[in-house]
Amino acid sequence: MRYENVNNVEELNFRVNNYISSGYKLEIRDNNYAKLVKDDFDWAIFIILFLLLIIGALIYWAVKSGNKDEVIIQVGNEYNSGNMEYNPSKK
């Protein structure tokens, strides 16, 4: 999970739109916060591997099913460390 800070709501909107155009899905959004997720799992590769090698498809599924890229963008710089979790109750 990555954390990014922006200076204002306009920059937040710009970053969200850039990530959406790159294939991310908007999961949570409010005035000062957005969480986007991109799932790397490809069903076409899974089906091809399943038809050719059932074991290969299962390995691919095991590796890729939990592999999601998450980005949290927040206005301000309260969360500077990539290890900190976002907690909406701390606003």
C-alpha positions, 0 to 999 in steps of 0.5 A: 500500500502506498500513501501520497499527500497532496496540497489541496482538493484540486490536486487530489482530484487530478491524482485520482483521475490519473490513477483511474485512467491507469486502470485503478478503481476508486474504492473509497472517496470523501472530500480529503481522502481517496483509496484506489485499488488495482487488481493484477489478476488476469482471467485470460492468462488463468484460463489459458494456463488452466487449459494447458497446465492445471498446476500452472493455473493454480500457482498463477491464481495463488500468486496473483489473487492476493496481489493488489496495488493500493494507493491512498491519497490524502490532502495534507501531510498528516501521514508521511510514513508508508507504514502508517495506517489511515484511520478516519476517526483520527481527523 
